[in-house]
């Protein structure tokens, strides 16, 4: 899941995606579909391991991925 995000920030998006937001249709299904979803989102946001990647998405694509993940985390 995050390996693709990291690769796309380095190499750019594949032609099948018009923008980073369109990639999210493939990103979210790779996450757990049960209670572990919030755990996964929280890990991405707080572990520190992905800070550089979250910043790189903003820089490369102009998309606030961090805000997107916070929004997803807040959904019931």
ChimeraX commands (.cxc) that place a marker at each C-alpha (Angstrom):
marker #1 position 0.00,0.00,0.00 radius 0.5
marker #1 position 2.45,2.70,1.07 radius 0.5
marker #1 position 5.16,1.17,-1.14 radius 0.5
marker #1 position 3.13,2.27,-4.17 radius 0.5
marker #1 position 2.78,5.78,-2.75 radius 0.5
marker #1 position 6.51,5.96,-2.14 radius 0.5
marker #1 position 7.28,4.69,-5.65 radius 0.5
marker #1 position 4.86,7.15,-7.27 radius 0.5
marker #1 position 6.41,10.09,-5.43 radius 0.5
marker #1 position 9.79,9.06,-6.86 radius 0.5
marker #1 position 8.78,7.96,-10.37 radius 0.5
marker #1 position 5.44,9.65,-11.00 radius 0.5
marker #1 position 2.03,8.12,-11.47 radius 0.5
marker #1 position 1.38,5.44,-14.07 radius 0.5
marker #1 position -0.64,6.65,-17.07 radius 0.5
marker #1 position -3.77,4.87,-15.78 radius 0.5
marker #1 position -4.14,7.60,-13.10 radius 0.5
marker #1 position -5.06,11.12,-14.13 radius 0.5
marker #1 position -3.94,12.49,-10.76 radius 0.5
marker #1 position -3.07,11.35,-7.27 radius 0.5
marker #1 position -6.69,11.51,-6.14 radius 0.5
marker #1 position -7.65,8.95,-8.79 radius 0.5
marker #1 position -5.00,6.61,-7.35 radius 0.5
marker #1 position -6.95,6.57,-4.07 radius 0.5
marker #1 position -9.53,4.27,-5.67 radius 0.5
marker #1 position -6.81,1.61,-5.65 radius 0.5
marker #1 position -5.14,2.69,-2.40 radius 0.5
marker #1 position -8.05,2.28,0.01 radius 0.5
marker #1 position -9.06,-1.26,-1.05 radius 0.5
marker #1 position -5.58,-2.43,-0.04 radius 0.5
marker #1 position -6.26,-1.39,3.56 radius 0.5
marker #1 position -8.13,-3.62,6.02 radius 0.5
marker #1 position -11.91,-3.49,5.69 radius 0.5
marker #1 position -12.59,-4.09,9.37 radius 0.5
marker #1 position -11.70,-2.34,12.61 radius 0.5
marker #1 position -8.04,-2.55,11.66 radius 0.5
marker #1 position -8.61,0.20,9.06 radius 0.5
marker #1 position -8.37,2.92,11.70 radius 0.5
marker #1 position -5.30,1.29,13.18 radius 0.5
marker #1 position -3.64,1.30,9.75 radius 0.5
marker #1 position -4.54,4.93,9.07 radius 0.5
marker #1 position -3.35,5.97,12.52 radius 0.5
marker #1 position -0.07,4.13,11.96 radius 0.5
marker #1 position 0.52,5.90,8.64 radius 0.5
marker #1 position -0.20,9.27,10.23 radius 0.5
marker #1 position 1.70,8.92,13.50 radius 0.5
marker #1 position 4.50,6.41,13.13 radius 0.5
marker #1 position 6.94,8.92,11.67 radius 0.5
marker #1 position 7.96,6.29,9.14 radius 0.5
marker #1 position 5.85,7.92,6.43 radius 0.5
marker #1 position 6.35,11.64,7.18 radius 0.5
marker #1 position 8.69,12.09,4.22 radius 0.5
marker #1 position 6.28,10.25,1.93 radius 0.5
marker #1 position 3.29,12.31,3.05 radius 0.5
marker #1 position 5.28,15.50,2.43 radius 0.5
marker #1 position 6.47,14.19,-0.95 radius 0.5
marker #1 position 2.88,13.61,-2.12 radius 0.5
marker #1 position 2.09,17.25,-1.33 radius 0.5
marker #1 position 5.20,18.47,-3.12 radius 0.5
marker #1 position 4.97,16.28,-6.19 radius 0.5
marker #1 position 1.22,16.17,-6.77 radius 0.5
marker #1 position -0.09,19.16,-4.84 radius 0.5
marker #1 position -2.40,16.81,-2.93 radius 0.5
marker #1 position -2.72,16.95,0.85 radius 0.5
marker #1 position -2.59,13.20,1.50 radius 0.5
marker #1 position -2.17,13.79,5.23 radius 0.5
marker #1 position -5.50,15.68,5.35 radius 0.5
marker #1 position -7.13,12.97,3.23 radius 0.5
marker #1 position -6.04,10.29,5.69 radius 0.5
marker #1 position -7.25,12.36,8.65 radius 0.5
marker #1 position -10.63,12.70,6.93 radius 0.5
marker #1 position -10.79,8.96,6.30 radius 0.5
marker #1 position -9.87,8.29,9.91 radius 0.5
marker #1 position -12.70,10.55,11.14 radius 0.5
marker #1 position -15.36,8.70,9.10 radius 0.5
marker #1 position -17.48,6.20,11.02 radius 0.5
marker link #1:1,2 radius 0.2
marker link #1:2,3 radius 0.2
marker link #1:3,4 radius 0.2
marker link #1:4,5 radius 0.2
marker link #1:5,6 radius 0.2
marker link #1:6,7 radius 0.2
marker link #1:7,8 radius 0.2
marker link #1:8,9 radius 0.2
marker link #1:9,10 radius 0.2
marker link #1:10,11 radius 0.2
marker link #1:11,12 radius 0.2
marker link #1:12,13 radius 0.2
marker link #1:13,14 radius 0.2
marker link #1:14,15 radius 0.2
marker link #1:15,16 radius 0.2
marker link #1:16,17 radius 0.2
marker link #1:17,18 radius 0.2
marker link #1:18,19 radius 0.2
marker link #1:19,20 radius 0.2
marker link #1:20,21 radius 0.2
marker link #1:21,22 radius 0.2
marker link #1:22,23 radius 0.2
marker link #1:23,24 radius 0.2
marker link #1:24,25 radius 0.2
marker link #1:25,26 radius 0.2
marker link #1:26,27 radius 0.2
marker link #1:27,28 radius 0.2
marker link #1:28,29 radius 0.2
marker link #1:29,30 radius 0.2
marker link #1:30,31 radius 0.2
marker link #1:31,32 radius 0.2
marker link #1:32,33 radius 0.2
marker link #1:33,34 radius 0.2
marker link #1:34,35 radius 0.2
marker link #1:35,36 radius 0.2
marker link #1:36,37 radius 0.2
marker link #1:37,38 radius 0.2
marker link #1:38,39 radius 0.2
marker link #1:39,40 radius 0.2
marker link #1:40,41 radius 0.2
marker link #1:41,42 radius 0.2
marker link #1:42,43 radius 0.2
marker link #1:43,44 radius 0.2
marker link #1:44,45 radius 0.2
marker link #1:45,46 radius 0.2
marker link #1:46,47 radius 0.2
marker link #1:47,48 radius 0.2
marker link #1:48,49 radius 0.2
marker link #1:49,50 radius 0.2
marker link #1:50,51 radius 0.2
marker link #1:51,52 radius 0.2
marker link #1:52,53 radius 0.2
marker link #1:53,54 radius 0.2
marker link #1:54,55 radius 0.2
marker link #1:55,56 radius 0.2
marker link #1:56,57 radius 0.2
marker link #1:57,58 radius 0.2
marker link #1:58,59 radius 0.2
marker link #1:59,60 radius 0.2
marker link #1:60,61 radius 0.2
marker link #1:61,62 radius 0.2
marker link #1:62,63 radius 0.2
marker link #1:63,64 radius 0.2
marker link #1:64,65 radius 0.2
marker link #1:65,66 radius 0.2
marker link #1:66,67 radius 0.2
marker link #1:67,68 radius 0.2
marker link #1:68,69 radius 0.2
marker link #1:69,70 radius 0.2
marker link #1:70,71 radius 0.2
marker link #1:71,72 radius 0.2
marker link #1:72,73 radius 0.2
marker link #1:73,74 radius 0.2
marker link #1:74,75 radius 0.2
marker link #1:75,76 radius 0.2
view
